[in-house]
């Protein structure tokens, strides 16, 4: 079996007015990885996600999913969207049923699963996102954070292999943003790949196995989360600031309080442990 879910080759996309949203993107998306995509507004993050889910079709280039070229027939897209789930930045764009339970059940019911399997998957998704107390609530009574959790539950109920999350913490306070990370940790099974488009640099630094940086529809970095933040010119070009944890370590190294060859911490807990050893 291929080690990649997606293989993109010179993918480009232009809107009807000629505006280029993506330009010559060549990218392999491996299985079992947590991938953060950084970039300012208009960099192409959301457009890339919509190509991976089959919402948009490339102007040029190819997309291969699990070894086969992406097809755009109704049947092929239905199969793709079971395996590749997307949670939009604005949850209102994908919540349309009367109650929370009806909305979460919509996807599984349309996959032709048995009643037993459908109920099992809904229950699992509800438990992962902790929306048990909301099941009978009308959608329009939910808060922004609740809507995001319900939208995620609706996608998870279809048991996707690839999960695309577009700014899942946007508009949320620190408590709910932390909850989202906790939900994602429960989904990390070594096989599922999660792609998270975000402006939250500290979140990406702590969470991701790989970071992709986009700028003007192109990929300008694709690699590990630590190496990225040594790249001064690239950070300036992409309008990215270093995470405070990374900056703290660099400051301690300059003061000769930490050795140069240490494993760079990526969370507050790891930094605390390192400082305690000084």
Helices and strands as residue ranges (DSSP letters): E 4-14, E 20-30, E 34-38, H 45-52, E 60-65, E 68-69, H 74-83, E 84-87, G 91-93, H 100-109, H 115-129, G 132-134, G 139-141, H 144-156, E 162-166, H 174-187, E 193-197, H 201-207, E 210-215, E 218-223, H 225-228, H 232-238, H 244-254, H 268-276
